[in-house]
Amino acid sequence: MADNYRYRCGECGHRTAWGSESRGEQAMGTHYARRHRHTAPGGMVEFRKGSSGGGAGCLIVLAFMVLLLIIASQR
């Protein structure tokens, strides 16, 4: 979940690379300090969809393992 954030500058459309939330904030702060010195940082934060997975894959594997354990205990 470390590479789920990307920041966009509200002044010029500059985008940071996908990364952690803190790294994106630092990169945007550096961008504003260099390019927009007298402007308060603004813009938007993008969150990468589908990267967390929601845990459905793990749930399926876990259910399959429990099913195998039940079948093995019956023999």
NUTI-450710 format. One record per residue (C-alpha): x, y, z; residue in one letter. Coordinates in steps of 0.05 Angstrom, whole numbers, plus 5000, padded with zeros to 4 digits. Layout:
BEGIN
+------+-------+------+---+
| east | north |   up | r |
+------+-------+------+---+
|    X |     Y |    Z | A |
...
+------+-------+------+---+
***
This chain:
BEGIN
+------+-------+------+---+
| east | north |   up | r |
+------+-------+------+---+
| 5000 |  5000 | 5000 | M |
| 5061 |  5044 | 4997 | A |
| 5054 |  5066 | 4925 | D |
| 4981 |  5087 | 4924 | N |
| 4986 |  5163 | 4925 | Y |
| 5001 |  5214 | 4870 | R |
| 4996 |  5289 | 4880 | Y |
| 4977 |  5341 | 4826 | R |
| 4996 |  5414 | 4830 | C |
| 4938 |  5462 | 4830 | G |
| 4976 |  5515 | 4792 | E |
| 5011 |  5480 | 4734 | C |
| 4986 |  5408 | 4732 | G |
| 5053 |  5378 | 4754 | H |
| 5045 |  5307 | 4780 | R |
| 5088 |  5269 | 4828 | T |
| 5105 |  5196 | 4817 | A |
| 5063 |  5143 | 4852 | W |
| 5089 |  5134 | 4922 | G |
| 5074 |  5138 | 4996 | S |
| 5031 |  5193 | 5024 | E |
| 5088 |  5226 | 5061 | S |
| 5136 |  5222 | 5001 | R |
| 5083 |  5254 | 4957 | G |
| 5071 |  5311 | 5006 | E |
| 5146 |  5324 | 5009 | Q |
| 5153 |  5323 | 4933 | A |
| 5095 |  5371 | 4925 | M |
| 5123 |  5417 | 4979 | G |
| 5190 |  5418 | 4943 | T |
| 5154 |  5433 | 4877 | H |
| 5116 |  5491 | 4906 | Y |
| 5179 |  5519 | 4939 | A |
| 5216 |  5518 | 4872 | R |
| 5161 |  5537 | 4823 | R |
| 5107 |  5574 | 4862 | H |
| 5143 |  5608 | 4919 | R |
| 5089 |  5657 | 4940 | H |
| 5031 |  5609 | 4933 | T |
| 5003 |  5563 | 4986 | A |
| 5007 |  5490 | 4965 | P |
| 4943 |  5464 | 4933 | G |
| 4920 |  5415 | 4882 | G |
| 4893 |  5346 | 4891 | M |
| 4912 |  5276 | 4914 | V |
| 4898 |  5215 | 4871 | E |
| 4890 |  5147 | 4903 | F |
| 4905 |  5087 | 4860 | R |
| 4842 |  5044 | 4854 | K |
| 4845 |  4969 | 4859 | G |
| 4915 |  4967 | 4888 | S |
| 4893 |  4944 | 4957 | S |
| 4856 |  4885 | 4928 | G |
| 4803 |  4885 | 4981 | G |
| 4827 |  4818 | 5009 | G |
| 4780 |  4776 | 4967 | A |
| 4838 |  4735 | 4939 | G |
| 4863 |  4718 | 5008 | C |
| 4793 |  4700 | 5030 | L |
| 4785 |  4651 | 4973 | I |
| 4852 |  4618 | 4988 | V |
| 4835 |  4613 | 5062 | L |
| 4767 |  4581 | 5047 | A |
| 4801 |  4531 | 5000 | F |
| 4852 |  4513 | 5054 | M |
| 4797 |  4502 | 5106 | V |
| 4760 |  4459 | 5056 | L |
| 4822 |  4417 | 5045 | L |
| 4832 |  4409 | 5120 | L |
| 4760 |  4386 | 5128 | I |
| 4767 |  4335 | 5072 | I |
| 4834 |  4310 | 5101 | A |
| 4805 |  4302 | 5171 | S |
| 4748 |  4258 | 5143 | Q |
| 4796 |  4205 | 5118 | R |
+------+-------+------+---+
***
